[in-house]
Amino acid sequence: MKYYLDITLLPDAEANLGFLWQKVYQQIHLMLVENKVSEQDSAIAVSFPHYDDGAFPLGDKLRLLGKTEKALDDLKVGQWLSRLDDYVHIKGIKPVPDSVNQYVFFKRKQFKSPDKLREGVDEQAKKLAAKNNFDVHEVKQRLLASLAKFETKSSLPFINVTSLSTDKNRPVEEQGSFKLFIEKQTVTSRNNKQLFTCYGLSRRTEDQQVAIPWF
């Protein structure tokens, strides 16, 4: 990644940062889908320069990175965010500083919901009961009690998003919404041979991870 473009979010009394992140990132996702280089790949990365660096976990700045200045210019970011003119400040494209010597992965982190965990509780209860010579009904009740206390919330920052990549022609309200948990991992070297998801994030598997400059 040789060039970058910063988008600063400008909250006010009517639109807080959480609301703005949802609206801005939704448009960025749609923009990356429209400009994808293959069925599920984007050549553009996103970064969060103020990640976990203040009162709001993601801060107030979103950074787009590309291998060329033209790649970023062709996105027409201003057009995609035109409806949010009062709430964003888009800076010009700049080269990544030569002094950068630190790199990070930004990846999606997924968590199983209690409903998903409950689907396998019968099988798990049978295995535990057989292994420890316990009553299967009692084991199941204990597992269900534990699930009732299970916290699905993560300490990781997240954005509420709607996936538009599978069928962008469907109305937004008919698309599936979810919390996109974002994990940051610092690394000492970079690997830019792979592509990014259409959320601008690195993939999670080790052989597909793509580090981006951190500054």
Buried (B, 14 or more C-beta within 10 A) or exposed (E): BBBBBBBBBBBEEEBEBBBBBBBBBBBBBBBBBEBBEEEBBBBBBBBBBBBBEEEBBBBBBBBBBBBEBEBBBEBEBEEBBEEBEEBBEBEEBEEBEEEEEEBBBBBBEEEEEBEEBBEEBEEEBEEBBEEEEEEBEEBBEEBBEEEEEEEEEEEBBBBBBBBBBEEEEEEEEEBEEEBBBBBBEEBEEBBBEBBBBBBBBBBBEEEBBBBBBBB
